[in-house]
Amino acid sequence: MKVVSLFSGAGGLDLGFIRAGHNIIWANDNFLDATNTYRRNIGKHIICKDISDIPSCEIPDHDILVGGFPCQGFSVANAKRNEHDERNKLYLELLRVLIDKQPKFFLAENVKGILNFLNGKVFELIIDDFKKAGYRVKYKVLNAADYGVPQNRERVIILGVRNDIEYNLEHPEPTHEETPDLFSNRKKWVSIGEALKNIPEPEDYHSLSNHTCSRFKLKFNGYLGNRAIDPTRPAPTVTARGDEKGGVVVLHHPNNHRRMSARELALTQSFPIDFIFEGTNSSVYRQIGNAVPPLLAFAVASIFPKE
Ligand SMILES: C[S@@+](CC[C@H](N)C(=O)[O-])C[C@H]1O[C@@H](n2cnc3c(N)ncnc32)[C@H](O)[C@@H]1O
């Protein structure tokens, strides 16, 4: 299937689609470092530009439109969220492309908090918009840990099928669960201790990229980024929160002796170990925090027909 990807970032979602056998023919993001990362690891088809400045006629025809539209304005953990936040409107850009290009399918991804933003009114509006655009729409909250990612990360996955297409998309069945019983065909959640157990300390000899780490003294006050990590469980959600001055919030390493390096955070997001990120450490942490875990993306991409 020919796929167009909006808000592609470093390419977590796109990597899952490629591994599931699809062909990304065009992608867009306006974050230069992320597009450099994308170009290096995924392909040269990404355009670095504000999506509002790209007319639909410049976007090639395609079968599947995918996009995790920016979520800061929607996130429940963002105290400053409000309905006038410009970023909430970026979904309208996705809608515009959907209406103009009419692909057979679409996938939109967002934080779980979008469901109760303004008591659910915003989400209702979004679903209604997609239906009016001519699509049958389904949504479900998926936890990345249920697909083998060593992280609890809940995201809403909205799926759309154009009304004239006779194909039923179903969200993927979990492959993992917290405590599978003897008769379950699912595997146990992957713990963060397990996922990082063979990664050397940043100052030891290694040939890993993006594996440096500052030695900030750790705090354990229960706030995001200052919590002890349980090595026997999936990590808490990796976020891209924080500002340019203070840097982004970075999880503690499961040994709770330092923060994670970008490489470790990328593994927590299920990026392959040879996926190289471009930009400063802070920019790389942000690209990683923004991403759809490639393993979750792969599970979702696998439900689409191949042709
Ligand atoms: C949640 S992230 C998506 C990450 C991506 N799906 C992945 O898996 O790596 C949202 C992205 O939207 C991009 N973005 C924000 N505003 C934009 C705009 N006006 N035009 C294009 N991209 C924009 C951000 O730079 C960010 O990379």
The ligand as an SDF file (V2000), in Angstrom:
LIG
                    3D

 27 29  0  0  0  0  0  0  0  0999 V2000
    3.5360   13.4030   18.1610 C   0  0  0  0  0  0  0  0  0  0  0  0
    4.7950   13.8470   17.0610 S   0  0  0  0  0  0  0  0  0  0  0  0
    4.6570   12.5760   15.8660 C   0  0  0  0  0  0  0  0  0  0  0  0
    5.7590   11.5600   15.9220 C   0  0  0  0  0  0  0  0  0  0  0  0
    5.7470   10.4980   14.8670 C   0  0  0  0  0  0  0  0  0  0  0  0
    4.4290    9.9940   14.6020 N   0  0  0  0  0  0  0  0  0  0  0  0
    6.6640    9.3340   15.2290 C   0  0  0  0  0  0  0  0  0  0  0  0
    6.1950    8.2250   15.3590 O   0  0  0  0  0  0  0  0  0  0  0  0
    7.8810    9.5320   15.3840 O   0  0  0  0  0  0  0  0  0  0  0  0
    4.1360   15.2440   16.2410 C   0  0  0  0  0  0  0  0  0  0  0  0
    5.0440   15.8710   15.1980 C   0  0  0  0  0  0  0  0  0  0  0  0
    4.3420   16.9490   14.5630 O   0  0  0  0  0  0  0  0  0  0  0  0
    5.3080   17.9000   14.1380 C   0  0  0  0  0  0  0  0  0  0  0  0
    4.6610   19.1910   13.8480 N   0  0  0  0  0  0  0  0  0  0  0  0
    4.1820   20.0970   14.7280 C   0  0  0  0  0  0  0  0  0  0  0  0
    3.6550   21.1290   14.0870 N   0  0  0  0  0  0  0  0  0  0  0  0
    3.8170   20.9070   12.7620 C   0  0  0  0  0  0  0  0  0  0  0  0
    3.4950   21.6370   11.5830 C   0  0  0  0  0  0  0  0  0  0  0  0
    2.8840   22.8230   11.6600 N   0  0  0  0  0  0  0  0  0  0  0  0
    3.8030   21.0960   10.3740 N   0  0  0  0  0  0  0  0  0  0  0  0
    4.4240   19.9100   10.2940 C   0  0  0  0  0  0  0  0  0  0  0  0
    4.7580   19.1600   11.3840 N   0  0  0  0  0  0  0  0  0  0  0  0
    4.4600   19.6530   12.5990 C   0  0  0  0  0  0  0  0  0  0  0  0
    6.2790   17.9460   15.3010 C   0  0  0  0  0  0  0  0  0  0  0  0
    7.5360   18.4470   14.8880 O   0  0  0  0  0  0  0  0  0  0  0  0
    6.3220   16.4610   15.7430 C   0  0  0  0  0  0  0  0  0  0  0  0
    7.4350   15.8090   15.1700 O   0  0  0  0  0  0  0  0  0  0  0  0
  1  2  1  0
  2  3  1  0
  2 10  1  0
  3  4  1  0
  4  5  1  0
  5  6  1  0
  5  7  1  0
  7  8  2  0
  7  9  1  0
 10 11  1  0
 11 12  1  0
 11 26  1  0
 12 13  1  0
 13 14  1  0
 13 24  1  0
 14 15  1  0
 14 23  1  0
 15 16  2  0
 16 17  1  0
 17 18  1  0
 17 23  2  0
 18 19  1  0
 18 20  2  0
 20 21  1  0
 21 22  2  0
 22 23  1  0
 24 25  1  0
 24 26  1  0
 26 27  1  0
M  CHG  2   2   1   9  -1
M  END
$$$$
